[in-house]
Amino acid sequence: MKRVQVLFWLGLLVAVVSAKTTGREEDGHDHDLPELDWWEGGVFYQIYPRSFKDSNGDGTGDIKGILEKLDHLVDLGVTGVWFSPLFKSPMKDFGYDISDFLDVDPTFGTMKDLEDLLAKAKQLGIKVILDFVPNHTSDEHEWFVKSKSGDPEFRDFYVWKDGKAGGLPPNNWQSVFHTEAWTKPEGSTQFYLHQFDKGQPDLNYENPKVKEEMKKMIEFWFSKGVDGFRIDAINHAYEDERFLDEPLIDENRELFYENMDHKYTMNQDKSYSLIYDWRELFDKWSVETKQTKLMMTEAYANLEQTMRWYGDGTRKGSHFPFNFAMINRVTNSSGAAQLKEVIDEWLDTMPKGANANWVLGNHDRPRIASRFGRERAASFAVLELTLPGIAVVYYGEEIGMEDYRDISFEDTQDPQAANTNKEIYQLYSRDPVRTPFQWDSSAYAGFTAATTVKTWLPVHSNFKELNLAAQKTAPKSIFKLYQQLIKLRSDHTFMYGDFESKALINNVFGYTRKLAEHKTYAVVVNMNSADVQLNMKNLEKDTQKLKVVVSTPESKFEENQEITDVENMVLESFDAVVFEVVTAGSSALVGSVLLLLGAVLRALM
C-alpha cells in the first residue's frame, strides 16, 4: 500500500510540475486577474450595409440580408458587429448624411427589420454597435430645412456666417470632399458650414439644444437594445469661434484640403468635452441595463490628440479611440523596426488600464490585401489578432478581399471622388474598398439574385476564385486562419498576458505573450519577400522547443509540429507563425523530477 501511495504522489508531482512549467493550466485556472468586460479583448466586425448581402434583388445590401448571414459572424467567432449608418438618408454620402436619426432608411428596410436583427443578434450572443454621425446632418433633415428658412428655433442648430465683401465665403476653409467648406443657398444672405459634402451641413454644438437632441437620440437607440455606438469624425464637431483662415502647409502649393493645417476646424478642446459628457450618459445606461454600453470614437489625429479621447485623467472618454497607426504609418515597405515602433508607441502611451485596439482597414482605406499584397494578408491577420487588446475587422478581410480598382468614373459613387475628374478620381475614390461581399462563385458572388440587373457597385472580377464558400471547403484558407486566431484569443495568455516585442536582426518582427502558470507564446512575422534563418533564442533566450499553434495557409509549418532546432529555424517569405514555447528551465525541472521518480521506482522494485 505504501508503494502505491509513493507512486501516486510522485506521479502527481510530475503532473503539477509539467503543468506549471509548460503552462498546461488553462481556462478555469484560478487567478487574481479581474474578469474582463464583454468588450475587452473582443473582435468587432464592421459591416458596410450596402455591400454585405442583398435580400430583395435591387442590387443594394439591406438589413434582411444581414439577418440571413448572421451565422457567418457566429462561425467566425466575433464579439460584436458595427454597422455603417442605417439611418434615413438621401444617400449623398451613402448614409453619412442623415435626415432622421430615429428611423431606418428604406434602402435597408424598416424599423421592424432592425428590431428583428437586434433580437436575433442578442440570441446569437453578438453585440450590435451603430454608427453615430454627430458632426452634421443631411440638408434634407427637418432641422436644416427649418434653419434655412430662418425659423428662430432652428436657425442656430447649424453654423451660419456672413461672407466677405464681394460675396466671398467667410474664410478659406475647405471640405474633406475637395470643395469650399461654405455654401450660400439661393436667396440667403449667409453661408452655412459643411466640412464634408454641401449636403451635410455642420451642426452647431455651441447651441445647447443640439446637444440635448443628440442625447435623446442616443437614449432612443439604447432603449431599443443597441449595445453601443461608433462615433464618426468626432474631432470635427467644434470649430474655433474666431473662424480664422487656416494656414497652408506648403505656401508654394495651391489651396486644397490636404495642403492645409486644420488647426481651427479639428481637435478642439470642446470636442473632447462633448465626448466626456456623452460617456457619462453611456455609463448611466450601463448601470441601468447592467451591461456596458460601448463607445468607440473615430478621429484621424496625431498620437497625443488621439489619446485624449480616452479621457483627461478626471473624466472618462471613449472606451477606445480607433488606432489608425497601422493604416497611416505602416506601408508595404515598412520593416520590423518600424512595426515595433508603431505598436509599442500606442501601448506605452495609452493611459494605465486602458484597452489597446488595432485597425488594418475600413470603409475609407485600402484593403489589407491591396495595401500590403495578397501574399501578406494572412501574416497581417496573425499580427492583428495576437496583439494585446481589441481587433476591428472590416468585412471581407477574413477572406482576403481586394480593392476593385477597375470601377469607371461613370460608375463611381463616392462623392469624394465624383467631385474630382476622370484623371484623378482614383486617388480619392473609396468605392474600391466597398464592393459587394464575395460569398460564393455564383452570379454576383452570391451577393444578390442572379436576375438582378445591376449591383450598386460592381462585384470584384476575382470572385470566382476568391470567395467564402471556396475557403470553407479548402484544407487551409485565410478564413480558417481567422477562425483559429479568434478562438486562440480566448486563451488566458492572450487575454491577460504580458507583451514584449523585438525587431530581430533579419527583419523579422517577433513578440512574446506570457502569463504566469500558463502557456508562453511566441509570434514571428517575416517582413521579407525572401526566406530567412531565425534563431528563436534571440526572442526568448531560454527556448528549447517550439510547438506550432497557428500558421498562415501557405506556411510550411503544420499545426502541432514540434521544432527542436530553434537556433536554425527557417521562416519563409512573409510568413507568420504562432508558437507555444517550451523553455530550457522548464524542461530541466521536469527532467529532474523524472530522474527522481526513476530512482524511487528502482528502490521500490
Secondary structure, DSSP 4 states (H G I P E B T S, - for coil): -HHHHHHHHHHHHHHHHHHHHHT---TT---SPPPPPTTTT-EEEEE-GGGT--SSSSSS--HHHHHHTHHHHHHHT-SEEEESP-EE---TTTTSS-SEEEEE-TTT--HHHHHHHHHHHHHHT-EEEEEE--SB--TTSHHHHHHHTT-TTTGGGB-EEE-BGGGB-SS--B-TTSSBSEE--TT-SEEEE-SS-TTSPBB-TTSHHHHHHHHHHHHHHHHTT--EEEETTGGGS---TT-PPPPBSSTTS---GGGB--TTTSS-HHHHHHHHHHHHHHHHHHHHHTSPPEEEE-----HHHHHGGGB-SSSB--SEE---HHHHT--TT--HHHHHHHHHHHHHHSPTT---EEE--BTTB--HHHHT-GGGHHHHHHHHHHSSSEEEEETTGGGT----TT--TTT---HHHHTS-TTTHHHH--GGGSPPP---SSGGGGSS-TT-S--SSPPPTTTTTS-HHHHHHSSS-HHHHHHHHHHHTTSHHHHH-EEEEEEETTTEEEEEEE-TTS-EEEEEEE-SSS-EEE-GGGTSTTEEEEEEEEE-TT-S--TT-EE--TTSEEE-TT-EEEEEEEEHHHHHHHHHHHHHHHHHHHHH-
